[in-house]
Amino acid sequence: MPRPVVMGLAEMSRGDDIWRCFDTFDPVNHARDRDQADTYRVEPYVAAADIYDEGQLTGRGGWT
């Protein structure tokens, strides 16, 4: 997650929003079970640079 976003939210005392953002960007959350891992198809311990959102590849991670 971009540091300026975290710092801005922290300055506004928005801890819940920081956690929600982290939870969204955390790659582990894209592969919590076998079906999700088969869809995501990239390493669940690194962030994908992009995730497809249309067509047959929806949910699949791009390059890491």
PDBQT receptor file of N, H, CA, C and O in Angstrom, charges set to zero:
ATOM      1  N   MET A   1       0.852  -1.163   0.000  1.00  0.00    +0.000 N 
ATOM      2  CA  MET A   1       0.000   0.000   0.000  1.00  0.00    +0.000 C 
ATOM      3  C   MET A   1       0.899   1.227   0.000  1.00  0.00    +0.000 C 
ATOM      4  O   MET A   1       1.892   1.271   0.726  1.00  0.00    +0.000 OA
ATOM      5  N   PRO A   2       0.559   2.213  -0.802  1.00  0.00    +0.000 N 
ATOM      6  CA  PRO A   2       1.396   3.423  -0.865  1.00  0.00    +0.000 C 
ATOM      7  C   PRO A   2       1.519   4.102   0.495  1.00  0.00    +0.000 C 
ATOM      8  O   PRO A   2       0.525   4.326   1.185  1.00  0.00    +0.000 OA
ATOM      9  N   ARG A   3       2.735   4.419   0.859  1.00  0.00    +0.000 N 
ATOM     10  H   ARG A   3       3.542   4.237   0.298  1.00  0.00    +0.000 HD
ATOM     11  CA  ARG A   3       3.006   5.020   2.162  1.00  0.00    +0.000 C 
ATOM     12  C   ARG A   3       2.227   6.316   2.398  1.00  0.00    +0.000 C 
ATOM     13  O   ARG A   3       1.728   6.517   3.505  1.00  0.00    +0.000 OA
ATOM     14  N   PRO A   4       2.099   7.218   1.387  1.00  0.00    +0.000 N 
ATOM     15  CA  PRO A   4       1.341   8.460   1.642  1.00  0.00    +0.000 C 
ATOM     16  C   PRO A   4      -0.098   8.193   2.061  1.00  0.00    +0.000 C 
ATOM     17  O   PRO A   4      -0.652   8.934   2.874  1.00  0.00    +0.000 OA
ATOM     18  N   VAL A   5      -0.706   7.152   1.522  1.00  0.00    +0.000 N 
ATOM     19  H   VAL A   5      -0.257   6.551   0.862  1.00  0.00    +0.000 HD
ATOM     20  CA  VAL A   5      -2.082   6.823   1.889  1.00  0.00    +0.000 C 
ATOM     21  C   VAL A   5      -2.132   6.434   3.360  1.00  0.00    +0.000 C 
ATOM     22  O   VAL A   5      -2.975   6.926   4.110  1.00  0.00    +0.000 OA
ATOM     23  N   VAL A   6      -1.230   5.555   3.767  1.00  0.00    +0.000 N 
ATOM     24  H   VAL A   6      -0.545   5.156   3.158  1.00  0.00    +0.000 HD
ATOM     25  CA  VAL A   6      -1.194   5.106   5.159  1.00  0.00    +0.000 C 
ATOM     26  C   VAL A   6      -0.936   6.284   6.088  1.00  0.00    +0.000 C 
ATOM     27  O   VAL A   6      -1.606   6.432   7.110  1.00  0.00    +0.000 OA
ATOM     28  N   MET A   7       0.018   7.108   5.739  1.00  0.00    +0.000 N 
ATOM     29  H   MET A   7       0.562   6.988   4.909  1.00  0.00    +0.000 HD
ATOM     30  CA  MET A   7       0.354   8.246   6.593  1.00  0.00    +0.000 C 
ATOM     31  C   MET A   7      -0.820   9.218   6.704  1.00  0.00    +0.000 C 
ATOM     32  O   MET A   7      -1.104   9.731   7.787  1.00  0.00    +0.000 OA
ATOM     33  N   GLY A   8      -1.495   9.468   5.592  1.00  0.00    +0.000 N 
ATOM     34  H   GLY A   8      -1.264   9.051   4.713  1.00  0.00    +0.000 HD
ATOM     35  CA  GLY A   8      -2.647  10.362   5.610  1.00  0.00    +0.000 C 
ATOM     36  C   GLY A   8      -3.767   9.824   6.478  1.00  0.00    +0.000 C 
ATOM     37  O   GLY A   8      -4.363  10.560   7.265  1.00  0.00    +0.000 OA
ATOM     38  N   LEU A   9      -4.054   8.535   6.333  1.00  0.00    +0.000 N 
ATOM     39  H   LEU A   9      -3.570   7.937   5.694  1.00  0.00    +0.000 HD
ATOM     40  CA  LEU A   9      -5.098   7.938   7.154  1.00  0.00    +0.000 C 
ATOM     41  C   LEU A   9      -4.699   7.931   8.631  1.00  0.00    +0.000 C 
ATOM     42  O   LEU A   9      -5.539   8.144   9.505  1.00  0.00    +0.000 OA
ATOM     43  N   ALA A  10      -3.421   7.688   8.902  1.00  0.00    +0.000 N 
ATOM     44  H   ALA A  10      -2.739   7.516   8.192  1.00  0.00    +0.000 HD
ATOM     45  CA  ALA A  10      -2.947   7.687  10.290  1.00  0.00    +0.000 C 
ATOM     46  C   ALA A  10      -3.081   9.074  10.907  1.00  0.00    +0.000 C 
ATOM     47  O   ALA A  10      -3.482   9.207  12.063  1.00  0.00    +0.000 OA
ATOM     48  N   GLU A  11      -2.747  10.100  10.139  1.00  0.00    +0.000 N 
ATOM     49  H   GLU A  11      -2.422   9.991   9.200  1.00  0.00    +0.000 HD
ATOM     50  CA  GLU A  11      -2.865  11.464  10.648  1.00  0.00    +0.000 C 
ATOM     51  C   GLU A  11      -4.312  11.829  10.977  1.00  0.00    +0.000 C 
ATOM     52  O   GLU A  11      -4.570  12.674  11.834  1.00  0.00    +0.000 OA
ATOM     53  N   MET A  12      -5.241  11.188  10.293  1.00  0.00    +0.000 N 
ATOM     54  H   MET A  12      -5.031  10.502   9.597  1.00  0.00    +0.000 HD
ATOM     55  CA  MET A  12      -6.656  11.440  10.555  1.00  0.00    +0.000 C 
ATOM     56  C   MET A  12      -7.235  10.447  11.558  1.00  0.00    +0.000 C 
ATOM     57  O   MET A  12      -8.446  10.412  11.773  1.00  0.00    +0.000 OA
ATOM     58  N   SER A  13      -6.367   9.640  12.172  1.00  0.00    +0.000 N 
ATOM     59  H   SER A  13      -5.383   9.669  11.997  1.00  0.00    +0.000 HD
ATOM     60  CA  SER A  13      -6.786   8.640  13.172  1.00  0.00    +0.000 C 
ATOM     61  C   SER A  13      -7.815   7.668  12.610  1.00  0.00    +0.000 C 
ATOM     62  O   SER A  13      -8.779   7.313  13.288  1.00  0.00    +0.000 OA
ATOM     63  N   ARG A  14      -7.602   7.235  11.356  1.00  0.00    +0.000 N 
ATOM     64  H   ARG A  14      -6.819   7.523  10.806  1.00  0.00    +0.000 HD
ATOM     65  CA  ARG A  14      -8.536   6.317  10.695  1.00  0.00    +0.000 C 
ATOM     66  C   ARG A  14      -7.942   4.913  10.624  1.00  0.00    +0.000 C 
ATOM     67  O   ARG A  14      -7.725   4.369   9.542  1.00  0.00    +0.000 OA
ATOM     68  N   GLY A  15      -7.686   4.345  11.784  1.00  0.00    +0.000 N 
ATOM     69  H   GLY A  15      -7.862   4.787  12.664  1.00  0.00    +0.000 HD
ATOM     70  CA  GLY A  15      -7.079   3.020  11.877  1.00  0.00    +0.000 C 
ATOM     71  C   GLY A  15      -7.871   1.934  11.188  1.00  0.00    +0.000 C 
ATOM     72  O   GLY A  15      -7.293   1.043  10.564  1.00  0.00    +0.000 OA
ATOM     73  N   ASP A  16      -9.198   1.995  11.292  1.00  0.00    +0.000 N 
ATOM     74  H   ASP A  16      -9.668   2.718  11.798  1.00  0.00    +0.000 HD
ATOM     75  CA  ASP A  16     -10.028   0.985  10.627  1.00  0.00    +0.000 C 
ATOM     76  C   ASP A  16      -9.846   1.038   9.111  1.00  0.00    +0.000 C 
ATOM     77  O   ASP A  16      -9.825  -0.001   8.451  1.00  0.00    +0.000 OA
ATOM     78  N   ASP A  17      -9.714   2.238   8.561  1.00  0.00    +0.000 N 
ATOM     79  H   ASP A  17      -9.731   3.082   9.097  1.00  0.00    +0.000 HD
ATOM     80  CA  ASP A  17      -9.511   2.369   7.119  1.00  0.00    +0.000 C 
ATOM     81  C   ASP A  17      -8.122   1.869   6.708  1.00  0.00    +0.000 C 
ATOM     82  O   ASP A  17      -7.961   1.279   5.639  1.00  0.00    +0.000 OA
ATOM     83  N   ILE A  18      -7.128   2.108   7.557  1.00  0.00    +0.000 N 
ATOM     84  H   ILE A  18      -7.259   2.587   8.424  1.00  0.00    +0.000 HD
ATOM     85  CA  ILE A  18      -5.786   1.579   7.269  1.00  0.00    +0.000 C 
ATOM     86  C   ILE A  18      -5.856   0.064   7.205  1.00  0.00    +0.000 C 
ATOM     87  O   ILE A  18      -5.320  -0.546   6.280  1.00  0.00    +0.000 OA
ATOM     88  N   TRP A  19      -6.506  -0.539   8.170  1.00  0.00    +0.000 N 
ATOM     89  H   TRP A  19      -6.942  -0.044   8.921  1.00  0.00    +0.000 HD
ATOM     90  CA  TRP A  19      -6.614  -1.998   8.195  1.00  0.00    +0.000 C 
ATOM     91  C   TRP A  19      -7.375  -2.507   6.971  1.00  0.00    +0.000 C 
ATOM     92  O   TRP A  19      -6.975  -3.505   6.373  1.00  0.00    +0.000 OA
ATOM     93  N   ARG A  20      -8.465  -1.838   6.591  1.00  0.00    +0.000 N 
ATOM     94  H   ARG A  20      -8.790  -1.027   7.077  1.00  0.00    +0.000 HD
ATOM     95  CA  ARG A  20      -9.250  -2.246   5.425  1.00  0.00    +0.000 C 
ATOM     96  C   ARG A  20      -8.409  -2.176   4.153  1.00  0.00    +0.000 C 
ATOM     97  O   ARG A  20      -8.480  -3.074   3.314  1.00  0.00    +0.000 OA
ATOM     98  N   CYS A  21      -7.616  -1.120   4.007  1.00  0.00    +0.000 N 
ATOM     99  H   CYS A  21      -7.558  -0.391   4.689  1.00  0.00    +0.000 HD
ATOM    100  CA  CYS A  21      -6.732  -1.003   2.841  1.00  0.00    +0.000 C 
ATOM    101  C   CYS A  21      -5.689  -2.113   2.830  1.00  0.00    +0.000 C 
ATOM    102  O   CYS A  21      -5.454  -2.743   1.799  1.00  0.00    +0.000 OA
ATOM    103  N   PHE A  22      -5.065  -2.349   3.982  1.00  0.00    +0.000 N 
ATOM    104  H   PHE A  22      -5.256  -1.836   4.819  1.00  0.00    +0.000 HD
ATOM    105  CA  PHE A  22      -4.072  -3.410   4.066  1.00  0.00    +0.000 C 
ATOM    106  C   PHE A  22      -4.691  -4.745   3.714  1.00  0.00    +0.000 C 
ATOM    107  O   PHE A  22      -4.103  -5.535   2.976  1.00  0.00    +0.000 OA
ATOM    108  N   ASP A  23      -5.880  -4.997   4.242  1.00  0.00    +0.000 N 
ATOM    109  H   ASP A  23      -6.358  -4.355   4.842  1.00  0.00    +0.000 HD
ATOM    110  CA  ASP A  23      -6.566  -6.260   3.990  1.00  0.00    +0.000 C 
ATOM    111  C   ASP A  23      -6.850  -6.440   2.496  1.00  0.00    +0.000 C 
ATOM    112  O   ASP A  23      -6.771  -7.552   1.976  1.00  0.00    +0.000 OA
ATOM    113  N   THR A  24      -7.178  -5.349   1.815  1.00  0.00    +0.000 N 
ATOM    114  H   THR A  24      -7.241  -4.445   2.238  1.00  0.00    +0.000 HD
ATOM    115  CA  THR A  24      -7.450  -5.394   0.381  1.00  0.00    +0.000 C 
ATOM    116  C   THR A  24      -6.187  -5.698  -0.426  1.00  0.00    +0.000 C 
ATOM    117  O   THR A  24      -6.227  -6.476  -1.379  1.00  0.00    +0.000 OA
ATOM    118  N   PHE A  25      -5.069  -5.083  -0.040  1.00  0.00    +0.000 N 
ATOM    119  H   PHE A  25      -5.037  -4.452   0.734  1.00  0.00    +0.000 HD
ATOM    120  CA  PHE A  25      -3.832  -5.244  -0.802  1.00  0.00    +0.000 C 
ATOM    121  C   PHE A  25      -3.010  -6.464  -0.402  1.00  0.00    +0.000 C 
ATOM    122  O   PHE A  25      -2.109  -6.859  -1.142  1.00  0.00    +0.000 OA
ATOM    123  N   ASP A  26      -3.293  -7.067   0.743  1.00  0.00    +0.000 N 
ATOM    124  H   ASP A  26      -4.025  -6.745   1.345  1.00  0.00    +0.000 HD
ATOM    125  CA  ASP A  26      -2.522  -8.212   1.218  1.00  0.00    +0.000 C 
ATOM    126  C   ASP A  26      -2.730  -9.391   0.268  1.00  0.00    +0.000 C 
ATOM    127  O   ASP A  26      -3.850  -9.887   0.143  1.00  0.00    +0.000 OA
ATOM    128  N   PRO A  27      -1.667  -9.849  -0.404  1.00  0.00    +0.000 N 
ATOM    129  CA  PRO A  27      -1.827 -10.918  -1.390  1.00  0.00    +0.000 C 
ATOM    130  C   PRO A  27      -2.346 -12.221  -0.797  1.00  0.00    +0.000 C 
ATOM    131  O   PRO A  27      -2.967 -13.011  -1.510  1.00  0.00    +0.000 OA
ATOM    132  N   VAL A  28      -2.112 -12.462   0.467  1.00  0.00    +0.000 N 
ATOM    133  H   VAL A  28      -1.608 -11.820   1.046  1.00  0.00    +0.000 HD
ATOM    134  CA  VAL A  28      -2.597 -13.693   1.093  1.00  0.00    +0.000 C 
ATOM    135  C   VAL A  28      -4.113 -13.784   1.004  1.00  0.00    +0.000 C 
ATOM    136  O   VAL A  28      -4.665 -14.879   0.896  1.00  0.00    +0.000 OA
ATOM    137  N   ASN A  29      -4.788 -12.644   1.048  1.00  0.00    +0.000 N 
ATOM    138  H   ASN A  29      -4.340 -11.755   1.135  1.00  0.00    +0.000 HD
ATOM    139  CA  ASN A  29      -6.246 -12.646   1.007  1.00  0.00    +0.000 C 
ATOM    140  C   ASN A  29      -6.815 -13.040  -0.348  1.00  0.00    +0.000 C 
ATOM    141  O   ASN A  29      -8.021 -13.258  -0.466  1.00  0.00    +0.000 OA
ATOM    142  N   HIS A  30      -5.978 -13.135  -1.365  1.00  0.00    +0.000 N 
ATOM    143  H   HIS A  30      -4.998 -12.958  -1.269  1.00  0.00    +0.000 HD
ATOM    144  CA  HIS A  30      -6.448 -13.557  -2.688  1.00  0.00    +0.000 C 
ATOM    145  C   HIS A  30      -6.297 -15.062  -2.881  1.00  0.00    +0.000 C 
ATOM    146  O   HIS A  30      -6.691 -15.590  -3.921  1.00  0.00    +0.000 OA
ATOM    147  N   ALA A  31      -5.736 -15.758  -1.901  1.00  0.00    +0.000 N 
ATOM    148  H   ALA A  31      -5.416 -15.329  -1.056  1.00  0.00    +0.000 HD
ATOM    149  CA  ALA A  31      -5.504 -17.198  -2.050  1.00  0.00    +0.000 C 
ATOM    150  C   ALA A  31      -5.687 -17.914  -0.712  1.00  0.00    +0.000 C 
ATOM    151  O   ALA A  31      -4.821 -18.679  -0.288  1.00  0.00    +0.000 OA
ATOM    152  N   ARG A  32      -6.802 -17.666  -0.062  1.00  0.00    +0.000 N 
ATOM    153  H   ARG A  32      -7.505 -17.044  -0.407  1.00  0.00    +0.000 HD
ATOM    154  CA  ARG A  32      -7.047 -18.258   1.263  1.00  0.00    +0.000 C 
ATOM    155  C   ARG A  32      -7.439 -19.731   1.202  1.00  0.00    +0.000 C 
ATOM    156  O   ARG A  32      -7.282 -20.449   2.189  1.00  0.00    +0.000 OA
ATOM    157  N   ASP A  33      -7.941 -20.187   0.071  1.00  0.00    +0.000 N 
ATOM    158  H   ASP A  33      -8.068 -19.604  -0.731  1.00  0.00    +0.000 HD
ATOM    159  CA  ASP A  33      -8.265 -21.606  -0.060  1.00  0.00    +0.000 C 
ATOM    160  C   ASP A  33      -7.847 -22.074  -1.461  1.00  0.00    +0.000 C 
ATOM    161  O   ASP A  33      -7.391 -21.274  -2.278  1.00  0.00    +0.000 OA
ATOM    162  N   ARG A  34      -8.004 -23.345  -1.722  1.00  0.00    +0.000 N 
ATOM    163  H   ARG A  34      -8.375 -23.995  -1.059  1.00  0.00    +0.000 HD
ATOM    164  CA  ARG A  34      -7.525 -23.931  -2.986  1.00  0.00    +0.000 C 
ATOM    165  C   ARG A  34      -8.182 -23.283  -4.206  1.00  0.00    +0.000 C 
ATOM    166  O   ARG A  34      -7.502 -22.989  -5.189  1.00  0.00    +0.000 OA
ATOM    167  N   ASP A  35      -9.500 -23.058  -4.153  1.00  0.00    +0.000 N 
ATOM    168  H   ASP A  35     -10.053 -23.296  -3.355  1.00  0.00    +0.000 HD
ATOM    169  CA  ASP A  35     -10.197 -22.454  -5.292  1.00  0.00    +0.000 C 
ATOM    170  C   ASP A  35      -9.678 -21.044  -5.574  1.00  0.00    +0.000 C 
ATOM    171  O   ASP A  35      -9.444 -20.689  -6.730  1.00  0.00    +0.000 OA
ATOM    172  N   GLN A  36      -9.498 -20.239  -4.524  1.00  0.00    +0.000 N 
ATOM    173  H   GLN A  36      -9.688 -20.527  -3.585  1.00  0.00    +0.000 HD
ATOM    174  CA  GLN A  36      -8.974 -18.885  -4.710  1.00  0.00    +0.000 C 
ATOM    175  C   GLN A  36      -7.546 -18.928  -5.248  1.00  0.00    +0.000 C 
ATOM    176  O   GLN A  36      -7.190 -18.142  -6.127  1.00  0.00    +0.000 OA
ATOM    177  N   ALA A  37      -6.737 -19.831  -4.732  1.00  0.00    +0.000 N 
ATOM    178  H   ALA A  37      -7.026 -20.469  -4.018  1.00  0.00    +0.000 HD
ATOM    179  CA  ALA A  37      -5.354 -19.951  -5.193  1.00  0.00    +0.000 C 
ATOM    180  C   ALA A  37      -5.312 -20.366  -6.656  1.00  0.00    +0.000 C 
ATOM    181  O   ALA A  37      -4.482 -19.872  -7.419  1.00  0.00    +0.000 OA
ATOM    182  N   ASP A  38      -6.201 -21.271  -7.053  1.00  0.00    +0.000 N 
ATOM    183  H   ASP A  38      -6.876 -21.672  -6.433  1.00  0.00    +0.000 HD
ATOM    184  CA  ASP A  38      -6.251 -21.694  -8.460  1.00  0.00    +0.000 C 
ATOM    185  C   ASP A  38      -6.670 -20.552  -9.366  1.00  0.00    +0.000 C 
ATOM    186  O   ASP A  38      -6.240 -20.490 -10.518  1.00  0.00    +0.000 OA
ATOM    187  N   THR A  39      -7.502 -19.647  -8.867  1.00  0.00    +0.000 N 
ATOM    188  H   THR A  39      -7.851 -19.698  -7.931  1.00  0.00    +0.000 HD
ATOM    189  CA  THR A  39      -7.913 -18.481  -9.649  1.00  0.00    +0.000 C 
ATOM    190  C   THR A  39      -6.803 -17.443  -9.706  1.00  0.00    +0.000 C 
ATOM    191  O   THR A  39      -6.468 -16.954 -10.785  1.00  0.00    +0.000 OA
ATOM    192  N   TYR A  40      -6.228 -17.100  -8.553  1.00  0.00    +0.000 N 
ATOM    193  H   TYR A  40      -6.501 -17.497  -7.677  1.00  0.00    +0.000 HD
ATOM    194  CA  TYR A  40      -5.200 -16.048  -8.452  1.00  0.00    +0.000 C 
ATOM    195  C   TYR A  40      -3.951 -16.424  -9.241  1.00  0.00    +0.000 C 
ATOM    196  O   TYR A  40      -3.415 -15.594  -9.976  1.00  0.00    +0.000 OA
ATOM    197  N   ARG A  41      -3.482 -17.657  -9.102  1.00  0.00    +0.000 N 
ATOM    198  H   ARG A  41      -3.918 -18.331  -8.505  1.00  0.00    +0.000 HD
ATOM    199  CA  ARG A  41      -2.411 -18.274  -9.876  1.00  0.00    +0.000 C 
ATOM    200  C   ARG A  41      -1.049 -17.588  -9.831  1.00  0.00    +0.000 C 
ATOM    201  O   ARG A  41      -0.211 -17.855 -10.692  1.00  0.00    +0.000 OA
ATOM    202  N   VAL A  42      -0.809 -16.741  -8.887  1.00  0.00    +0.000 N 
ATOM    203  H   VAL A  42      -1.490 -16.524  -8.188  1.00  0.00    +0.000 HD
ATOM    204  CA  VAL A  42       0.531 -16.191  -8.687  1.00  0.00    +0.000 C 
ATOM    205  C   VAL A  42       0.896 -16.414  -7.223  1.00  0.00    +0.000 C 
ATOM    206  O   VAL A  42       0.053 -16.825  -6.425  1.00  0.00    +0.000 OA
ATOM    207  N   GLU A  43       2.122 -16.149  -6.879  1.00  0.00    +0.000 N 
ATOM    208  H   GLU A  43       2.806 -15.815  -7.527  1.00  0.00    +0.000 HD
ATOM    209  CA  GLU A  43       2.576 -16.395  -5.520  1.00  0.00    +0.000 C 
ATOM    210  C   GLU A  43       1.728 -15.615  -4.518  1.00  0.00    +0.000 C 
ATOM    211  O   GLU A  43       1.587 -14.400  -4.652  1.00  0.00    +0.000 OA
ATOM    212  N   PRO A  44       1.163 -16.287  -3.520  1.00  0.00    +0.000 N 
ATOM    213  CA  PRO A  44       0.312 -15.591  -2.546  1.00  0.00    +0.000 C 
ATOM    214  C   PRO A  44       1.106 -14.798  -1.516  1.00  0.00    +0.000 C 
ATOM    215  O   PRO A  44       0.515 -14.189  -0.624  1.00  0.00    +0.000 OA
ATOM    216  N   TYR A  45       2.419 -14.793  -1.619  1.00  0.00    +0.000 N 
ATOM    217  H   TYR A  45       2.899 -15.288  -2.343  1.00  0.00    +0.000 HD
ATOM    218  CA  TYR A  45       3.244 -14.073  -0.639  1.00  0.00    +0.000 C 
ATOM    219  C   TYR A  45       3.861 -12.811  -1.235  1.00  0.00    +0.000 C 
ATOM    220  O   TYR A  45       4.661 -12.147  -0.574  1.00  0.00    +0.000 OA
ATOM    221  N   VAL A  46       3.505 -12.474  -2.464  1.00  0.00    +0.000 N 
ATOM    222  H   VAL A  46       2.856 -13.013  -3.001  1.00  0.00    +0.000 HD
ATOM    223  CA  VAL A  46       3.944 -11.219  -3.076  1.00  0.00    +0.000 C 
ATOM    224  C   VAL A  46       2.733 -10.535  -3.696  1.00  0.00    +0.000 C 
ATOM    225  O   VAL A  46       1.769 -11.203  -4.067  1.00  0.00    +0.000 OA
ATOM    226  N   ALA A  47       2.772  -9.237  -3.810  1.00  0.00    +0.000 N 
ATOM    227  H   ALA A  47       3.555  -8.694  -3.508  1.00  0.00    +0.000 HD
ATOM    228  CA  ALA A  47       1.657  -8.502  -4.405  1.00  0.00    +0.000 C 
ATOM    229  C   ALA A  47       1.752  -8.530  -5.923  1.00  0.00    +0.000 C 
ATOM    230  O   ALA A  47       2.808  -8.259  -6.495  1.00  0.00    +0.000 OA
ATOM    231  N   ALA A  48       0.656  -8.854  -6.559  1.00  0.00    +0.000 N 
ATOM    232  H   ALA A  48      -0.202  -9.074  -6.095  1.00  0.00    +0.000 HD
ATOM    233  CA  ALA A  48       0.596  -8.804  -8.014  1.00  0.00    +0.000 C 
ATOM    234  C   ALA A  48       0.487  -7.347  -8.437  1.00  0.00    +0.000 C 
ATOM    235  O   ALA A  48      -0.161  -6.543  -7.766  1.00  0.00    +0.000 OA
ATOM    236  N   ALA A  49       1.122  -7.014  -9.547  1.00  0.00    +0.000 N 
ATOM    237  H   ALA A  49       1.648  -7.667 -10.092  1.00  0.00    +0.000 HD
ATOM    238  CA  ALA A  49       1.066  -5.647 -10.048  1.00  0.00    +0.000 C 
ATOM    239  C   ALA A  49      -0.312  -5.327 -10.603  1.00  0.00    +0.000 C 
ATOM    240  O   ALA A  49      -0.715  -4.164 -10.650  1.00  0.00    +0.000 OA
ATOM    241  N   ASP A  50      -1.025  -6.349 -11.018  1.00  0.00    +0.000 N 
ATOM    242  H   ASP A  50      -0.698  -7.293 -10.980  1.00  0.00    +0.000 HD
ATOM    243  CA  ASP A  50      -2.374  -6.147 -11.528  1.00  0.00    +0.000 C 
ATOM    244  C   ASP A  50      -3.168  -7.435 -11.317  1.00  0.00    +0.000 C 
ATOM    245  O   ASP A  50      -2.598  -8.521 -11.210  1.00  0.00    +0.000 OA
ATOM    246  N   ILE A  51      -4.482  -7.295 -11.259  1.00  0.00    +0.000 N 
ATOM    247  H   ILE A  51      -4.944  -6.413 -11.345  1.00  0.00    +0.000 HD
ATOM    248  CA  ILE A  51      -5.383  -8.434 -11.145  1.00  0.00    +0.000 C 
ATOM    249  C   ILE A  51      -6.477  -8.231 -12.178  1.00  0.00    +0.000 C 
ATOM    250  O   ILE A  51      -7.129  -7.187 -12.211  1.00  0.00    +0.000 OA
ATOM    251  N   TYR A  52      -6.671  -9.229 -13.016  1.00  0.00    +0.000 N 
ATOM    252  H   TYR A  52      -6.141 -10.077 -12.989  1.00  0.00    +0.000 HD
ATOM    253  CA  TYR A  52      -7.672  -9.126 -14.070  1.00  0.00    +0.000 C 
ATOM    254  C   TYR A  52      -9.072  -9.002 -13.472  1.00  0.00    +0.000 C 
ATOM    255  O   TYR A  52      -9.382  -9.627 -12.457  1.00  0.00    +0.000 OA
ATOM    256  N   ASP A  53      -9.915  -8.186 -14.114  1.00  0.00    +0.000 N 
ATOM    257  H   ASP A  53      -9.663  -7.678 -14.938  1.00  0.00    +0.000 HD
ATOM    258  CA  ASP A  53     -11.265  -8.015 -13.582  1.00  0.00    +0.000 C 
ATOM    259  C   ASP A  53     -12.348  -8.258 -14.617  1.00  0.00    +0.000 C 
ATOM    260  O   ASP A  53     -13.517  -7.962 -14.371  1.00  0.00    +0.000 OA
ATOM    261  N   GLU A  54     -11.972  -8.797 -15.780  1.00  0.00    +0.000 N 
ATOM    262  H   GLU A  54     -11.022  -9.037 -15.980  1.00  0.00    +0.000 HD
ATOM    263  CA  GLU A  54     -12.969  -9.093 -16.807  1.00  0.00    +0.000 C 
ATOM    264  C   GLU A  54     -12.615 -10.383 -17.532  1.00  0.00    +0.000 C 
ATOM    265  O   GLU A  54     -11.453 -10.783 -17.592  1.00  0.00    +0.000 OA
ATOM    266  N   GLY A  55     -13.629 -11.018 -18.073  1.00  0.00    +0.000 N 
ATOM    267  H   GLY A  55     -14.573 -10.693 -18.024  1.00  0.00    +0.000 HD
ATOM    268  CA  GLY A  55     -13.421 -12.191 -18.912  1.00  0.00    +0.000 C 
ATOM    269  C   GLY A  55     -13.019 -13.440 -18.143  1.00  0.00    +0.000 C 
ATOM    270  O   GLY A  55     -13.228 -13.538 -16.934  1.00  0.00    +0.000 OA
ATOM    271  N   GLN A  56     -12.441 -14.388 -18.864  1.00  0.00    +0.000 N 
ATOM    272  H   GLN A  56     -12.271 -14.308 -19.846  1.00  0.00    +0.000 HD
ATOM    273  CA  GLN A  56     -12.070 -15.673 -18.280  1.00  0.00    +0.000 C 
ATOM    274  C   GLN A  56     -10.995 -15.561 -17.209  1.00  0.00    +0.000 C 
ATOM    275  O   GLN A  56     -10.881 -16.449 -16.365  1.00  0.00    +0.000 OA
ATOM    276  N   LEU A  57     -10.211 -14.500 -17.221  1.00  0.00    +0.000 N 
ATOM    277  H   LEU A  57     -10.304 -13.778 -17.907  1.00  0.00    +0.000 HD
ATOM    278  CA  LEU A  57      -9.105 -14.365 -16.283  1.00  0.00    +0.000 C 
ATOM    279  C   LEU A  57      -9.466 -13.574 -15.033  1.00  0.00    +0.000 C 
ATOM    280  O   LEU A  57      -8.577 -13.249 -14.245  1.00  0.00    +0.000 OA
ATOM    281  N   THR A  58     -10.731 -13.254 -14.826  1.00  0.00    +0.000 N 
ATOM    282  H   THR A  58     -11.453 -13.518 -15.466  1.00  0.00    +0.000 HD
ATOM    283  CA  THR A  58     -11.153 -12.472 -13.666  1.00  0.00    +0.000 C 
ATOM    284  C   THR A  58     -10.609 -13.077 -12.379  1.00  0.00    +0.000 C 
ATOM    285  O   THR A  58     -10.797 -14.264 -12.111  1.00  0.00    +0.000 OA
ATOM    286  N   GLY A  59      -9.933 -12.250 -11.584  1.00  0.00    +0.000 N 
ATOM    287  H   GLY A  59      -9.780 -11.286 -11.801  1.00  0.00    +0.000 HD
ATOM    288  CA  GLY A  59      -9.370 -12.688 -10.322  1.00  0.00    +0.000 C 
ATOM    289  C   GLY A  59      -7.958 -13.193 -10.409  1.00  0.00    +0.000 C 
ATOM    290  O   GLY A  59      -7.322 -13.406  -9.377  1.00  0.00    +0.000 OA
ATOM    291  N   ARG A  60      -7.433 -13.396 -11.622  1.00  0.00    +0.000 N 
ATOM    292  H   ARG A  60      -7.950 -13.223 -12.460  1.00  0.00    +0.000 HD
ATOM    293  CA  ARG A  60      -6.075 -13.907 -11.775  1.00  0.00    +0.000 C 
ATOM    294  C   ARG A  60      -5.076 -12.756 -11.633  1.00  0.00    +0.000 C 
ATOM    295  O   ARG A  60      -5.273 -11.663 -12.163  1.00  0.00    +0.000 OA
ATOM    296  N   GLY A  61      -4.013 -13.040 -10.911  1.00  0.00    +0.000 N 
ATOM    297  H   GLY A  61      -3.853 -13.928 -10.481  1.00  0.00    +0.000 HD
ATOM    298  CA  GLY A  61      -2.957 -12.048 -10.756  1.00  0.00    +0.000 C 
ATOM    299  C   GLY A  61      -2.155 -11.927 -12.039  1.00  0.00    +0.000 C 
ATOM    300  O   GLY A  61      -1.996 -12.892 -12.786  1.00  0.00    +0.000 OA
ATOM    301  N   GLY A  62      -1.655 -10.732 -12.278  1.00  0.00    +0.000 N 
ATOM    302  H   GLY A  62      -1.784  -9.948 -11.671  1.00  0.00    +0.000 HD
ATOM    303  CA  GLY A  62      -0.791 -10.500 -13.427  1.00  0.00    +0.000 C 
ATOM    304  C   GLY A  62       0.647 -10.735 -13.049  1.00  0.00    +0.000 C 
ATOM    305  O   GLY A  62       0.950 -11.696 -12.342  1.00  0.00    +0.000 OA
ATOM    306  N   TRP A  63       1.538  -9.883 -13.501  1.00  0.00    +0.000 N 
ATOM    307  H   TRP A  63       1.292  -9.103 -14.075  1.00  0.00    +0.000 HD
ATOM    308  CA  TRP A  63       2.946 -10.067 -13.171  1.00  0.00    +0.000 C 
ATOM    309  C   TRP A  63       3.220  -9.651 -11.727  1.00  0.00    +0.000 C 
ATOM    310  O   TRP A  63       2.564  -8.761 -11.186  1.00  0.00    +0.000 OA
ATOM    311  N   THR A  64       4.195 -10.308 -11.121  1.00  0.00    +0.000 N 
ATOM    312  H   THR A  64       4.728 -11.031 -11.561  1.00  0.00    +0.000 HD
ATOM    313  CA  THR A  64       4.497 -10.059  -9.710  1.00  0.00    +0.000 C 
ATOM    314  C   THR A  64       5.904  -9.512  -9.556  1.00  0.00    +0.000 C 
ATOM    315  O   THR A  64       6.342  -9.240  -8.438  1.00  0.00    +0.000 OA
TER     316      THR A  64
